[in-house]
Structure formats: structure tokens, C-alpha cells
Amino acid sequence: MCFKSIPCPHFLHHGALGQHAHSPGEKRHAPVDQDERLKIFGDMVGEEYALSPLAPIPDALPTDPAKVALGYKLFHDVRLSTDNTVSCASCHSLEKAGTDNLPTSTGVRSQKGGINAPTVFNAAFHAKQFWDGRAANLQEQAGGPPLNPVEMGYEHPDDWKKIAAKLDQDTAFAAEFKKGLPPGIHRRDHHECHRGI
């Protein structure tokens, strides 16, 4: 597969979900996992559409207004980056269709990434996350950019402790974050930090 140009010619030929006509001898891609699609979309659009490669987007998703407000704050919080200059919104501006409208995105210390930022609009319905599909869902995707040395500057999974420590310095934010967590989850759990994003 190629991902040096966007849109990738492979993507254009094969389609977003790998559903296309095959040439003789051409390797077929694995189909989208039906159990996974039913789990994600079954209650929202019904089984007949959940298993379709292209399912209609539901009118609404169940949301918790307090978590949405907290997520909005985290999405715009530059403290997620090592030098406090880059937030998720830096590359995924809601005023620019969920992108930065640049050929390649700019991360910490003005470093240029290798590709442009995909839109975050309707990202909950994407079959995979990132241009190369390396994340199965938004929860996995949200943990990527903070731990990317070019994008937000951290590099190791343990760096979530550093991010959580920065956020903990803001006592009002820490209290709001703790209030939004499910019972039994402690604020010091750094994995919950990236789930909140």
C-alpha cells in the first residue's frame, strides 16, 4: 500500500472499505469484520445497514453533555503537547472542516509531519482511523498524536503520566475530569487520560 500521497492511488482503486471488482490473480483484502461492525453500528442504524460496506449515518449518537464539554476542552488544550503549543484543534480546526487545510501538518517545534491531517468530522463512523488505518477506533487514534515526537512531542506510553501531571496542576480541570470518569477509575490512571481525548 502507498500512503506517500493523499489520496493514495491504491485507496482510489480499491475504495474506502476494500469493496471493488478484482482482476484475475489480484490479492483480495480481508472484509470488514461483521461482529465489529454490528457492535459499533448495530444499535444506531440497524443490522441490515451495519453489515453494509456503506451504512447511513444515524441522526444522533448517545452522548453525555458533561463528557462532550470535557472532550471539547481537551481537544483544544495545548498542554497535551510537550512545549504547550499544539492541541488536537491545531491540525483539526473545526472552522476548516476538521482539518488544517495544509499539505502537511505542523507539530511541536514547528516540525512538519509527513502527511496532511484527515478531517475529524464524522470520524466516529470511519471504518478505521488515520490515513493508513492503523487505529481501529477513535479511542486508539486519540492516543497516537500525543505520543508522536513530531506531532505533540511525547514518545513513550509512560509519558501519559507527564501529561496527566500537567493537567493535574489545574485543580478545576482535574476536578471536572474526575467528575466525568466512570466509577472505579482513578484520575491517576494515565490510560483514562487518552480515552478522555
Backbone as ProteinMPNN parsed JSONL, in Angstrom:
{"seq_chain_A": "MCFKSIPCPHFLHHGALGQHAHSPGEKRHAPVDQDERLKIFGDMVGEEYALSPLAPIPDALPTDPAKVALGYKLFHDVRLSTDNTVSCASCHSLEKAGTDNLPTSTGVRSQKGGINAPTVFNAAFHAKQFWDGRAANLQEQAGGPPLNPVEMGYEHPDDWKKIAAKLDQDTAFAAEFKKGLPPGIHRRDHHECHRGI", "coords_chain_A": {"N_chain_A": [[0.832, -1.187, 0.0], [0.337, 2.323, -0.528], [1.079, 5.384, 1.016], [2.144, 7.828, 0.634], [1.137, 9.819, -0.85], [-1.797, 11.751, -0.886], [-5.044, 11.813, -2.049], [-4.369, 8.357, -1.744], [-3.363, 6.413, -4.543], [-3.907, 3.641, -4.436], [-5.994, 3.573, -2.618], [-7.942, 4.971, -4.05], [-8.365, 3.185, -6.162], [-9.158, 0.829, -4.868], [-11.167, 1.537, -3.09], [-12.835, 2.841, -0.161], [-13.479, 0.871, 1.734], [-12.37, -1.412, 0.819], [-13.97, -2.725, -0.999], [-14.438, -3.828, -4.114], [-14.188, -4.55, -7.662], [-12.262, -7.358, -8.647], [-9.189, -8.006, -10.298], [-8.099, -10.81, -12.284], [-6.175, -13.041, -10.375], [-5.469, -11.077, -8.563], [-4.712, -10.035, -5.266], [-7.03, -10.339, -2.68], [-8.479, -8.137, -0.254], [-9.016, -8.512, 3.254], [-12.374, -8.786, 4.386], [-14.437, -6.306, 6.037], [-14.758, -6.768, 9.497], [-17.569, -8.428, 10.541], [-18.759, -8.809, 13.108], [-17.557, -6.765, 14.561], [-18.524, -4.475, 13.201], [-21.298, -4.766, 13.689], [-21.321, -4.484, 16.473], [-20.457, -1.836, 16.755], [-22.18, -0.265, 15.079], [-24.711, -1.463, 15.033], [-26.904, -0.908, 16.89], [-27.399, 1.679, 16.184], [-28.031, 2.036, 13.422], [-29.309, -0.223, 12.573], [-29.272, -3.753, 11.868], [-29.322, -4.527, 9.134], [-28.119, -2.406, 7.772], [-25.772, -2.053, 9.188], [-24.08, -4.104, 8.432], [-23.569, -3.516, 5.842], [-21.219, -2.268, 3.432], [-21.315, 0.475, 3.168], [-22.914, 2.349, 5.337], [-25.793, 4.181, 6.419], [-25.452, 7.29, 8.137], [-26.348, 7.657, 11.485], [-29.005, 9.706, 12.885], [-28.322, 10.79, 15.352], [-25.959, 10.357, 18.025], [-25.697, 8.61, 21.143], [-24.934, 10.701, 23.787], [-23.111, 12.237, 26.493], [-23.566, 15.249, 27.889], [-21.757, 16.51, 29.709], [-19.39, 15.061, 29.333], [-18.95, 15.608, 26.639], [-18.437, 18.37, 26.756], [-16.087, 18.324, 28.301], [-14.439, 16.824, 26.596], [-14.291, 18.635, 24.457], [-12.801, 20.673, 25.638], [-10.37, 19.284, 26.137], [-9.667, 18.688, 23.498], [-8.923, 21.15, 22.541], [-6.781, 21.79, 24.128], [-3.557, 22.834, 24.669], [-1.769, 21.804, 26.422], [-1.452, 19.148, 26.081], [0.699, 18.76, 24.512], [4.323, 18.631, 24.381], [5.637, 21.134, 24.459], [3.625, 22.897, 24.956], [2.272, 24.077, 22.753], [0.735, 22.906, 20.787], [-2.438, 21.641, 20.054], [-5.093, 19.216, 19.643], [-6.891, 20.522, 18.019], [-5.225, 22.189, 16.614], [-4.368, 20.948, 14.273], [-6.73, 19.967, 13.384], [-8.89, 21.85, 12.802], [-12.035, 23.03, 13.665], [-13.207, 25.022, 12.302], [-12.21, 24.759, 9.79], [-13.26, 22.605, 8.382], [-12.573, 20.441, 10.008], [-9.884, 19.976, 9.587], [-6.483, 21.139, 8.887], [-6.096, 22.271, 6.512], [-3.699, 22.182, 5.108], [-0.844, 21.09, 3.153], [0.959, 19.411, 4.574], [0.913, 18.741, 8.042], [1.755, 20.798, 10.912], [3.752, 20.27, 13.723], [4.993, 20.122, 17.127], [7.684, 22.357, 17.968], [7.703, 23.487, 15.45], [7.914, 21.431, 13.595], [7.439, 19.602, 10.588], [4.991, 17.304, 9.623], [4.58, 14.149, 7.867], [2.296, 13.884, 6.297], [-0.98, 15.208, 5.409], [-3.538, 16.402, 7.674], [-6.296, 14.327, 8.352], [-9.864, 14.846, 8.127], [-11.802, 15.423, 11.092], [-14.462, 15.386, 11.185], [-17.373, 13.509, 11.544], [-15.834, 11.33, 12.295], [-16.257, 9.234, 14.052], [-17.612, 7.386, 12.606], [-15.882, 6.333, 10.791], [-14.387, 3.53, 9.197], [-11.827, 2.77, 9.896], [-9.115, 4.446, 11.597], [-6.791, 7.182, 11.053], [-4.843, 7.87, 8.1], [-3.614, 5.572, 7.169], [-5.044, 3.575, 8.358], [-4.3, 2.434, 10.815], [-5.356, 2.526, 13.384], [-8.059, 1.13, 15.119], [-10.295, 2.395, 16.129], [-11.712, 5.485, 17.452], [-10.817, 5.795, 20.092], [-8.355, 4.406, 20.159], [-7.052, 5.955, 18.235], [-6.908, 8.508, 19.415], [-4.897, 8.25, 21.283], [-2.576, 8.349, 19.806], [-1.386, 10.873, 18.499], [-0.441, 12.542, 20.779], [1.719, 10.968, 21.642], [3.517, 11.076, 19.599], [6.588, 12.06, 18.362], [6.882, 14.155, 16.523], [4.355, 15.306, 16.171], [2.962, 15.991, 18.763], [4.982, 15.66, 20.532], [5.628, 13.91, 22.706], [6.89, 10.564, 23.435], [6.81, 7.967, 24.567], [4.727, 5.379, 26.022], [4.606, 5.682, 28.827], [4.736, 8.41, 29.058], [2.229, 9.441, 29.281], [1.802, 9.78, 31.956], [3.236, 12.108, 32.479], [1.738, 13.926, 30.987], [-0.731, 13.751, 32.328], [0.116, 14.722, 34.823], [0.679, 17.391, 34.169], [-1.905, 18.288, 33.532], [-3.116, 17.859, 35.993], [-2.163, 19.955, 37.518], [-3.878, 22.013, 37.133], [-6.309, 22.578, 39.1], [-9.125, 22.945, 38.958], [-9.745, 21.903, 36.442], [-8.834, 19.279, 36.808], [-10.642, 18.383, 38.753], [-13.03, 18.528, 37.283], [-12.455, 16.647, 35.314], [-12.181, 14.298, 36.839], [-14.769, 14.091, 37.801], [-16.123, 13.413, 35.488], [-15.388, 10.816, 34.977], [-15.979, 7.245, 34.8], [-17.346, 5.292, 37.572], [-14.926, 3.874, 39.793], [-12.668, 4.347, 38.282], [-9.609, 5.933, 38.532], [-8.164, 9.182, 38.688], [-5.416, 9.2, 38.359], [-4.938, 7.215, 36.588], [-3.348, 6.89, 33.747], [-4.125, 5.896, 31.284], [-6.781, 6.462, 31.094], [-6.699, 9.119, 30.645], [-6.001, 9.49, 27.893], [-8.204, 8.258, 26.815], [-10.148, 10.064, 27.417], [-9.676, 12.08, 25.665]], "CA_chain_A": [[0.0, 0.0, 0.0], [1.09, 3.571, -0.535], [0.478, 6.475, 1.764], [3.007, 8.984, 0.481], [0.329, 10.853, -1.471], [-3.187, 11.692, -0.458], [-5.46, 10.447, -1.748], [-3.497, 7.295, -2.223], [-3.938, 5.739, -5.712], [-4.436, 2.342, -4.011], [-7.275, 3.864, -1.988], [-8.893, 5.322, -5.096], [-8.678, 1.981, -6.932], [-9.78, -0.217, -4.061], [-12.307, 2.042, -2.347], [-12.614, 3.086, 1.256], [-13.633, -0.316, 2.565], [-11.817, -2.575, 0.147], [-15.023, -3.371, -1.773], [-14.256, -3.479, -5.513], [-14.02, -5.695, -8.558], [-10.886, -7.842, -8.612], [-8.574, -8.531, -11.514], [-7.67, -12.195, -12.071], [-4.907, -13.193, -9.662], [-5.225, -9.983, -7.628], [-4.928, -10.389, -3.861], [-8.203, -9.699, -2.082], [-8.331, -7.656, 1.114], [-9.957, -9.111, 4.209], [-13.568, -7.964, 4.54], [-14.637, -5.666, 7.333], [-15.227, -7.726, 10.481], [-19.001, -8.229, 10.742], [-19.074, -8.669, 14.529], [-17.129, -5.429, 14.97], [-19.472, -3.502, 12.637], [-22.563, -4.867, 14.419], [-21.115, -3.919, 17.809], [-20.329, -0.379, 16.672], [-23.265, 0.416, 14.387], [-25.971, -2.198, 15.054], [-27.982, -0.221, 17.591], [-27.618, 3.007, 15.622], [-28.606, 2.043, 12.08], [-29.971, -1.484, 12.294], [-28.378, -4.802, 11.383], [-29.224, -4.588, 7.67], [-27.172, -1.394, 7.31], [-24.497, -2.206, 9.891], [-23.241, -5.04, 7.701], [-23.314, -2.974, 4.513], [-19.958, -1.517, 3.413], [-21.644, 1.885, 3.348], [-24.107, 2.43, 6.166], [-26.196, 5.563, 6.649], [-25.06, 7.863, 9.418], [-27.55, 7.872, 12.299], [-29.338, 11.104, 13.157], [-27.653, 11.24, 16.57], [-25.276, 9.363, 18.85], [-25.92, 8.874, 22.56], [-23.835, 11.489, 24.349], [-23.204, 12.805, 27.83], [-23.156, 16.643, 27.7], [-20.579, 16.848, 30.514], [-18.22, 14.474, 28.663], [-18.743, 16.359, 25.403], [-17.787, 19.631, 27.141], [-14.73, 17.986, 28.71], [-13.732, 16.456, 25.369], [-14.034, 19.87, 23.709], [-11.669, 21.339, 26.31], [-9.152, 18.515, 25.87], [-9.385, 18.811, 22.071], [-8.309, 22.467, 22.341], [-5.79, 22.018, 25.191], [-2.167, 22.727, 24.204], [-0.963, 21.106, 27.438], [-1.23, 17.775, 25.63], [1.975, 18.728, 23.792], [5.485, 18.825, 25.259], [6.004, 22.545, 24.597], [2.391, 23.661, 25.159], [1.962, 24.874, 21.569], [-0.097, 22.166, 19.835], [-3.598, 20.888, 20.541], [-5.732, 18.453, 18.564], [-7.514, 21.505, 17.137], [-4.211, 22.842, 15.775], [-4.357, 20.259, 12.97], [-8.103, 19.571, 13.046], [-9.699, 23.027, 13.114], [-13.458, 22.858, 13.391], [-13.549, 26.093, 11.36], [-11.646, 24.386, 8.486], [-13.789, 21.269, 8.06], [-11.918, 19.425, 10.829], [-8.514, 19.792, 9.106], [-5.732, 22.407, 8.918], [-6.06, 22.726, 5.121], [-2.298, 22.299, 4.699], [-0.315, 19.863, 2.538], [1.43, 18.599, 5.7], [0.612, 19.416, 9.3], [2.888, 21.286, 11.697], [3.709, 19.827, 15.108], [5.81, 20.855, 18.097], [8.949, 22.933, 17.48], [7.485, 23.783, 14.028], [8.259, 20.27, 12.758], [6.433, 19.238, 9.592], [4.682, 15.89, 9.526], [4.718, 13.577, 6.536], [1.037, 13.891, 5.556], [-1.922, 16.207, 5.912], [-4.459, 15.93, 8.706], [-7.635, 13.97, 7.869], [-10.938, 15.516, 8.853], [-12.371, 14.751, 12.261], [-15.914, 15.378, 11.051], [-17.961, 12.169, 11.439], [-14.77, 10.327, 12.461], [-16.781, 8.078, 14.786], [-18.163, 6.441, 11.645], [-14.842, 5.805, 9.907], [-14.119, 2.104, 9.398], [-10.531, 2.768, 10.575], [-8.618, 5.794, 11.848], [-5.524, 7.562, 10.413], [-4.857, 7.597, 6.66], [-3.185, 4.194, 6.896], [-5.95, 2.647, 9.028], [-3.618, 1.695, 11.884], [-6.151, 2.52, 14.619], [-9.366, 0.521, 14.871], [-11.387, 3.256, 16.564], [-11.275, 6.801, 17.932], [-10.082, 5.66, 21.348], [-6.969, 4.097, 19.782], [-6.496, 7.082, 17.492], [-6.632, 9.633, 20.309], [-3.641, 8.02, 21.986], [-1.44, 8.437, 18.896], [-0.691, 12.152, 18.331], [0.384, 12.998, 21.907], [2.927, 10.149, 21.759], [4.275, 11.176, 18.361], [7.598, 13.094, 18.606], [6.723, 15.283, 15.608], [3.06, 15.949, 16.323], [2.809, 16.636, 20.063], [6.294, 15.653, 21.159], [5.94, 12.812, 23.627], [7.307, 9.405, 22.647], [6.664, 6.664, 25.222], [3.451, 5.229, 26.72], [4.695, 6.233, 30.187], [4.623, 9.869, 29.001], [0.879, 9.834, 29.703], [1.92, 10.245, 33.351], [3.663, 13.515, 32.399], [0.589, 14.706, 30.519], [-1.687, 13.794, 33.438], [0.667, 15.604, 35.848], [0.459, 18.766, 33.712], [-3.326, 18.603, 33.669], [-3.438, 17.871, 37.421], [-1.792, 21.257, 38.084], [-5.083, 22.827, 37.015], [-7.199, 21.867, 40.036], [-10.512, 22.984, 38.485], [-9.838, 20.953, 35.341], [-8.68, 17.936, 37.373], [-11.912, 18.041, 39.402], [-14.002, 18.294, 36.213], [-12.093, 15.388, 34.669], [-12.51, 13.212, 37.765], [-16.227, 14.026, 37.868], [-16.616, 12.799, 34.269], [-14.928, 9.432, 34.837], [-16.865, 6.215, 35.34], [-16.971, 4.84, 38.909], [-13.852, 2.893, 39.866], [-11.497, 4.819, 37.547], [-8.931, 6.975, 39.28], [-7.578, 10.223, 37.846], [-4.008, 8.907, 38.092], [-4.854, 6.213, 35.539], [-2.979, 7.642, 32.553], [-4.833, 5.401, 30.111], [-8.055, 7.153, 31.032], [-6.435, 10.453, 30.092], [-6.136, 9.493, 26.436], [-9.587, 7.891, 26.473], [-10.939, 11.277, 27.532], [-9.461, 12.929, 24.488]], "C_chain_A": [[0.871, 1.243, 0.0], [0.354, 4.593, 0.31], [1.384, 7.687, 1.719], [2.261, 10.113, -0.202], [-1.107, 10.655, -1.011], [-4.016, 12.387, -1.525], [-4.538, 9.434, -2.416], [-4.129, 6.628, -3.441], [-4.524, 4.374, -5.377], [-5.833, 2.515, -3.418], [-8.322, 4.172, -3.059], [-9.314, 4.088, -5.888], [-9.513, 0.993, -6.122], [-11.002, 0.257, -3.286], [-12.035, 2.078, -0.857], [-12.654, 1.824, 2.101], [-13.117, -1.581, 1.885], [-12.857, -3.341, -0.668], [-14.862, -2.946, -3.226], [-14.173, -4.753, -6.347], [-12.547, -6.074, -8.585], [-10.436, -8.296, -9.991], [-8.181, -9.979, -11.248], [-6.304, -12.24, -11.394], [-4.613, -12.092, -8.655], [-5.542, -10.438, -6.202], [-6.126, -9.618, -3.314], [-7.89, -9.27, -0.658], [-9.357, -8.352, 2.006], [-11.181, -8.217, 4.337], [-13.624, -7.333, 5.937], [-15.258, -6.687, 8.277], [-16.689, -7.448, 10.829], [-19.368, -8.048, 12.204], [-18.706, -7.278, 15.025], [-18.109, -4.367, 14.459], [-20.809, -3.56, 13.369], [-22.449, -4.233, 15.796], [-21.114, -2.393, 17.764], [-21.611, 0.266, 16.157], [-24.639, -0.231, 14.535], [-27.125, -1.478, 15.716], [-28.336, 1.113, 16.948], [-28.372, 2.973, 14.302], [-29.335, 0.759, 11.723], [-29.033, -2.462, 11.615], [-28.222, -4.796, 9.866], [-28.256, -3.555, 7.109], [-25.808, -1.542, 7.974], [-23.548, -3.124, 9.147], [-22.947, -4.592, 6.278], [-21.985, -2.222, 4.534], [-20.186, -0.024, 3.596], [-22.964, 1.972, 4.087], [-24.501, 3.892, 6.339], [-25.749, 6.024, 8.039], [-26.325, 8.094, 10.232], [-27.775, 9.355, 12.555], [-28.594, 11.644, 14.368], [-26.963, 10.055, 17.238], [-25.617, 9.649, 20.309], [-24.696, 9.606, 23.124], [-24.154, 11.927, 25.765], [-22.705, 14.243, 27.705], [-21.917, 17.044, 28.502], [-19.309, 16.289, 29.865], [-17.926, 15.182, 27.345], [-18.014, 17.664, 25.714], [-16.329, 19.388, 27.546], [-13.88, 17.612, 27.495], [-13.387, 17.675, 24.527], [-12.841, 20.608, 24.308], [-10.359, 20.613, 26.027], [-8.719, 18.659, 24.411], [-8.646, 20.115, 21.766], [-7.172, 22.755, 23.319], [-4.367, 21.773, 24.69], [-1.279, 22.02, 25.222], [-0.748, 19.639, 27.089], [0.082, 17.645, 24.858], [3.12, 19.077, 24.737], [5.788, 20.289, 25.495], [4.795, 23.469, 24.729], [2.053, 24.577, 23.975], [0.955, 24.202, 20.633], [-1.231, 21.455, 20.566], [-4.114, 20.042, 19.389], [-6.309, 19.416, 17.525], [-6.497, 22.24, 16.266], [-4.196, 22.245, 14.373], [-5.76, 19.894, 12.494], [-9.061, 20.693, 13.434], [-11.156, 22.797, 12.727], [-13.956, 23.934, 12.436], [-13.032, 25.792, 9.947], [-12.02, 22.942, 8.137], [-13.063, 20.151, 8.803], [-10.505, 19.094, 10.386], [-7.736, 21.087, 9.35], [-5.569, 22.98, 7.519], [-4.635, 22.986, 4.631], [-1.836, 21.006, 4.027], [0.254, 18.886, 3.564], [1.236, 19.413, 6.967], [1.882, 19.774, 10.058], [2.706, 20.873, 13.154], [4.563, 20.7, 16.008], [7.132, 21.279, 17.462], [8.904, 23.156, 15.965], [7.908, 22.654, 13.093], [7.102, 19.961, 11.809], [6.24, 17.726, 9.583], [4.784, 15.427, 8.085], [3.47, 13.635, 5.682], [0.152, 15.008, 6.094], [-2.899, 15.566, 6.9], [-5.805, 15.549, 8.086], [-8.696, 14.709, 8.689], [-11.357, 14.717, 10.083], [-13.901, 14.727, 12.189], [-16.397, 13.946, 10.789], [-16.939, 11.049, 11.621], [-15.245, 9.1, 13.236], [-17.306, 7.008, 13.835], [-17.121, 5.897, 10.669], [-14.587, 4.337, 10.231], [-12.799, 1.911, 10.137], [-10.1, 4.221, 10.747], [-7.203, 5.96, 11.307], [-5.63, 7.201, 8.924], [-4.498, 6.145, 6.374], [-4.015, 3.149, 7.641], [-5.368, 1.909, 10.213], [-4.363, 1.68, 13.215], [-7.559, 2.024, 14.297], [-10.519, 1.451, 15.203], [-10.828, 4.573, 17.092], [-10.482, 6.722, 19.228], [-8.613, 5.345, 21.071], [-6.314, 5.289, 19.1], [-6.078, 8.208, 18.433], [-5.329, 9.47, 21.081], [-2.413, 8.205, 21.122], [-0.719, 9.774, 18.853], [0.085, 12.653, 19.555], [1.7, 12.234, 22.035], [3.729, 10.095, 20.456], [5.278, 12.317, 18.517], [7.495, 14.299, 17.685], [5.425, 16.034, 15.897], [2.938, 16.695, 17.651], [4.029, 16.45, 20.957], [6.622, 14.561, 22.158], [6.238, 11.565, 22.8], [6.968, 8.054, 23.258], [5.318, 6.58, 25.944], [3.476, 5.786, 28.148], [4.584, 7.755, 30.211], [3.211, 10.345, 29.317], [0.898, 10.317, 31.148], [2.342, 11.703, 33.383], [2.505, 14.409, 31.97], [-0.43, 14.853, 31.644], [-1.191, 14.725, 34.544], [0.489, 17.069, 35.455], [-0.996, 19.177, 33.905], [-3.741, 18.677, 35.14], [-3.086, 19.198, 38.09], [-2.95, 22.246, 38.025], [-6.159, 22.138, 37.856], [-8.656, 21.857, 39.573], [-10.702, 21.976, 37.354], [-9.745, 19.523, 35.869], [-9.98, 17.481, 38.047], [-12.983, 17.736, 38.359], [-13.732, 16.956, 35.528], [-12.497, 14.207, 35.547], [-14.029, 13.004, 37.83], [-16.802, 13.298, 36.642], [-16.219, 11.349, 34.085], [-15.951, 8.438, 35.374], [-16.425, 5.803, 36.75], [-15.866, 3.792, 38.853], [-12.604, 3.29, 39.1], [-10.894, 5.979, 38.33], [-8.244, 7.932, 38.332], [-6.128, 9.896, 37.491], [-3.828, 7.837, 37.013], [-4.602, 6.92, 34.209], [-3.677, 7.134, 31.296], [-6.172, 6.103, 29.979], [-7.885, 8.556, 30.461], [-6.614, 10.433, 28.583], [-7.509, 9.022, 25.999], [-10.474, 9.114, 26.518], [-10.804, 12.182, 26.323], [-10.394, 12.474, 23.395]], "O_chain_A": [[2.008, 1.216, 0.473], [-0.876, 4.642, 0.302], [1.399, 8.489, 2.653], [2.703, 11.26, -0.144], [-1.559, 9.533, -0.781], [-3.679, 13.518, -1.876], [-4.015, 9.654, -3.508], [-5.314, 6.299, -3.401], [-5.531, 3.977, -5.963], [-6.735, 1.718, -3.675], [-9.453, 3.692, -2.985], [-10.483, 3.953, -6.249], [-10.459, 0.398, -6.637], [-11.807, -0.573, -2.863], [-11.118, 1.424, -0.361], [-11.928, 1.724, 3.09], [-13.401, -2.692, 2.333], [-12.634, -4.506, -0.995], [-15.131, -1.788, -3.544], [-14.099, -5.865, -5.825], [-11.68, -5.201, -8.548], [-11.202, -8.892, -10.749], [-7.95, -10.346, -10.096], [-5.38, -11.541, -11.811], [-3.602, -12.161, -7.956], [-6.526, -11.141, -5.969], [-6.219, -8.401, -3.468], [-7.142, -9.937, 0.057], [-10.435, -8.731, 1.549], [-11.038, -6.996, 4.392], [-12.953, -7.771, 6.872], [-16.188, -7.396, 7.894], [-17.02, -6.379, 11.342], [-20.212, -7.209, 12.519], [-19.441, -6.677, 15.809], [-18.482, -3.461, 15.203], [-21.401, -2.517, 13.646], [-23.357, -3.533, 16.243], [-21.697, -1.738, 18.628], [-22.083, 1.244, 16.736], [-25.644, 0.394, 14.195], [-28.223, -1.437, 15.161], [-29.44, 1.624, 17.138], [-29.261, 3.795, 14.08], [-29.929, 0.676, 10.648], [-28.121, -2.071, 10.886], [-27.127, -5.03, 9.355], [-27.632, -3.797, 6.076], [-24.791, -1.188, 7.377], [-22.332, -2.945, 9.22], [-22.155, -5.227, 5.581], [-21.648, -1.6, 5.542], [-19.321, 0.669, 4.133], [-24.019, 1.696, 3.515], [-23.629, 4.759, 6.401], [-25.683, 5.235, 8.981], [-27.284, 8.671, 9.721], [-26.849, 10.16, 12.453], [-28.265, 12.829, 14.413], [-27.343, 8.902, 17.037], [-25.806, 10.807, 20.681], [-23.562, 9.162, 22.947], [-25.313, 11.98, 26.176], [-21.521, 14.446, 27.437], [-21.107, 17.839, 28.023], [-18.274, 16.956, 29.846], [-16.762, 15.338, 26.977], [-17.072, 18.027, 25.01], [-15.443, 20.158, 27.175], [-12.731, 18.038, 27.384], [-12.304, 17.739, 23.944], [-11.979, 21.106, 23.583], [-9.352, 21.247, 25.713], [-7.524, 18.743, 24.127], [-7.838, 20.173, 20.839], [-6.65, 23.87, 23.332], [-4.011, 20.65, 24.332], [-0.142, 21.672, 24.905], [0.052, 18.96, 27.732], [0.526, 16.531, 24.582], [2.918, 19.731, 25.76], [6.159, 20.668, 26.606], [4.929, 24.688, 24.625], [1.607, 25.709, 24.166], [0.38, 24.868, 19.773], [-1.014, 20.762, 21.56], [-3.611, 20.15, 18.27], [-6.233, 19.172, 16.321], [-6.878, 22.856, 15.272], [-4.028, 22.971, 13.393], [-5.952, 19.55, 11.328], [-9.932, 20.512, 14.285], [-11.46, 22.417, 11.596], [-15.012, 23.777, 11.823], [-13.383, 26.5, 9.004], [-11.19, 22.169, 7.659], [-12.948, 19.038, 8.29], [-9.97, 18.05, 10.759], [-8.263, 22.025, 9.948], [-4.977, 24.045, 7.346], [-4.399, 23.897, 3.837], [-2.382, 19.939, 4.305], [0.058, 17.676, 3.446], [1.38, 20.636, 6.958], [2.933, 19.157, 9.881], [1.65, 21.094, 13.746], [4.828, 21.862, 15.701], [7.627, 20.636, 16.536], [9.92, 23.034, 15.279], [8.226, 22.898, 11.929], [5.934, 20.049, 12.187], [7.207, 16.966, 9.539], [5.046, 16.226, 7.187], [3.551, 13.458, 4.466], [0.475, 15.662, 7.085], [-3.055, 14.346, 6.944], [-6.4, 16.354, 7.37], [-8.437, 15.139, 9.813], [-11.272, 13.489, 10.101], [-14.556, 14.117, 13.034], [-15.877, 13.262, 9.908], [-17.158, 9.933, 11.149], [-14.672, 8.022, 13.077], [-17.431, 5.846, 14.22], [-17.451, 5.081, 9.808], [-14.573, 3.946, 11.399], [-12.67, 0.977, 10.928], [-10.657, 5.118, 10.114], [-6.493, 4.971, 11.125], [-6.414, 6.331, 8.544], [-5.024, 5.552, 5.432], [-3.717, 1.957, 7.561], [-5.882, 0.857, 10.591], [-4.024, 0.887, 14.093], [-8.17, 2.453, 13.318], [-11.603, 1.323, 14.634], [-9.613, 4.753, 17.169], [-9.563, 7.514, 19.435], [-7.724, 5.944, 21.677], [-5.15, 5.595, 19.361], [-5.009, 8.795, 18.263], [-4.724, 10.462, 21.488], [-1.299, 8.218, 21.646], [0.476, 9.816, 19.147], [1.196, 13.155, 19.384], [2.695, 12.797, 22.491], [4.521, 9.178, 20.244], [4.867, 13.447, 18.78], [7.98, 15.375, 18.037], [5.401, 17.264, 15.871], [2.821, 17.921, 17.654], [4.091, 17.034, 22.039], [7.797, 14.312, 22.428], [5.892, 11.497, 21.62], [6.849, 7.073, 22.524], [4.815, 7.595, 26.426], [2.467, 6.308, 28.622], [4.361, 8.337, 31.273], [3.009, 11.527, 29.593], [0.096, 11.172, 31.525], [1.863, 12.464, 34.224], [2.31, 15.499, 32.509], [-0.936, 15.949, 31.889], [-1.99, 15.443, 35.145], [0.183, 17.903, 36.307], [-1.283, 20.275, 34.382], [-4.616, 19.466, 35.498], [-3.658, 19.53, 39.128], [-2.987, 23.21, 38.79], [-6.837, 21.226, 37.382], [-9.355, 20.863, 39.773], [-11.711, 21.273, 37.314], [-10.493, 18.65, 35.428], [-10.369, 16.32, 37.921], [-13.759, 16.795, 38.525], [-14.663, 16.219, 35.202], [-13.083, 13.237, 35.066], [-14.505, 11.871, 37.904], [-17.84, 12.643, 36.74], [-16.663, 10.707, 33.134], [-16.702, 8.753, 36.297], [-15.251, 5.948, 37.091], [-15.865, 2.927, 37.977], [-11.569, 2.639, 39.245], [-11.604, 6.898, 38.738], [-7.785, 7.52, 37.267], [-5.66, 10.282, 36.419], [-2.708, 7.578, 36.573], [-5.522, 7.48, 33.613], [-3.806, 7.884, 30.328], [-6.65, 6.318, 28.865], [-8.809, 9.112, 29.868], [-7.318, 11.286, 28.041], [-7.943, 9.361, 24.898], [-11.439, 9.215, 25.76], [-11.708, 12.952, 26.002], [-10.391, 13.045, 22.304]]}, "name": "protein", "num_of_chains": 1, "seq": "MCFKSIPCPHFLHHGALGQHAHSPGEKRHAPVDQDERLKIFGDMVGEEYALSPLAPIPDALPTDPAKVALGYKLFHDVRLSTDNTVSCASCHSLEKAGTDNLPTSTGVRSQKGGINAPTVFNAAFHAKQFWDGRAANLQEQAGGPPLNPVEMGYEHPDDWKKIAAKLDQDTAFAAEFKKGLPPGIHRRDHHECHRGI"}
